[in-house]
């Protein structure tokens, strides 16, 4: 009788332990999934817009396509949210009589820590208000070919509102 009762208690304890583990895993998946969802929306929207760009578009066309309104995100089930500026950053340079303008858009957010770093951005390069190219490979080649010194995007800055 003792062995049967002891065995029943052990089995019940195992079932309870398995249930607790399953609930913990489900909760962790829910929280982690919710944390990524807001940033995923921002970056996927910006990536989709990049595919509609074409070299030669005017500054106005680029900004209309990519957007200039800050993008809100919900960072988790606990109501954390914030705003990602759109574009995230920009810089302007003079090169002789040419105006070089670079817009940085969030397109590759890797961490949901509320910080956006350089490798999570895509640069768009305009010369005299016309789009000439985008992406880090393009920008690096453009900078090298033209002996430019860029300040680059501000990095590791928490988006406003977070």
N, C-alpha and C positions, 0 to 999 in steps of 0.2 A: 504494500500500500504506500509506504514512504517513497519508494523508487518511482512509482507512477505519479504521485503528487509532485515530487521534486522535478521530474521530467516535464510535467505540464507547466510548472512555473518557469523553467528554463526556456521552453518553447514560447511561452507568452512574452518573456523578456526579449527573446530574439525578434519576435514579430514587432514588438513595440520599438525596439532599436532600429529595425528595418524601416518602419513607418517614419520615425523621426529623421533618419537619413534621407529618405525619399522626399519628405517635406522640406528639408534643408536644401537639397539639390534643386527642387522646384522653385523655392524662394530665390536662390542664388541666380538661377537662369532668368527669372522674371526681373530681378533688379538689374543684372548686367545687360539684359536685352533692352530694358527701358533706358538705361544710361546711354547706350550707343545710338538709339533711334533718332534723337534730335539732331545730333551731329551728322548722322548718316543722311538725313533729309537735306541738310544744308549742302554737304559735299556732292551728293548725287544730283541735286538741281544744278549746281554750278558746273559739274562735269558735262551734263546733258547740254547745257548752253554752249560750252566750248565747241561741241561738234557742229554747231550752227554758224560758227565764225568763219570768215574767209579773209585772206590777205587782201588789202585794198579797201576794206570797209572804213568808213569815217569814224572818228571818235564818238560822235553821236550815235551811230548805228551800233557800235561795240557796247557803249554804256546802256543803250536801250535793250540790247539782247541780254547782256550779262546782269543788268540791274544795278541800281544805285541805292536801293532801300536796304537798311539793315535786316538781316534774317533772324527771326526768333527761333529758339530751340527749347525743347523741354528735355532736361538732362536726366530725369529720373522720376521714380514713382513717389518721391518725397517732395515733389513740387519745385525742385531746383530748376531754374531756367536762366537763360541769358540771351544776349544778342551778339551776333557776329556781324561786324560792319561789312558792307558790300559796296565797293571792293574793300578787302580787309586792310589794305594799305596802298599807297601810291607814291611815286617819286617823279620829279621833273628835273631834267638836265638840259643844258645848252651844249650843242656840239657844232661849233662854227655858227652858221646861221640857222641850223636845224634845232628844233625842239624835240627832245626825247622824253617820252612819258611812259611810265611803266605802272600798270595796275596789277595788284596781287589779289587773287581770289582763292578762297579756301576750297580745295578740291580733293584733298587726300588726308583727311583727319584720321590719325592713327590711334590717338589716346583720347579718352573722354575725361581728361583731367581739367578741362576748362582752359587749357593753354594751347595756343596755336603757334607752331614753330615753322621755320622757313620751309622745311621739307614737306609741310602740309599745304603749301600754297602753290599756285601756278601763276607765273608772270605773263602778262600780255604786253607786248612792246609796240608802241606807236611812235612814228616819226612824222613830224609836222601834221599831226592829227589824223594819220592814216595807219591802220593796223598793218604791221610788217611781219609779225610772227608771235608765237607764244610757246611757253614751256621753258624749262631750265636749260635744255640743250641749246635751244635757239638763243636764249638770252646770253648764255656763256660765250657762244660763238660771236654774237653781236658785240659784246663788251670787248672781247679779244681783238676782233677785226678793227674796232674803232678806238682802241686804247682808252676806254672809258673807265672811270672809277665810280662805282655805285655805292650808295649808302645801304641799299638792300632793305627788305621789309623789316619792320620791328618784329622781334621774335620773343617767344616765351612771355607774351603779354596776355593776361586774362581778358577775354572779351567783356565789354561793358555789360553790366547787369548781372554778372554771375557772383 
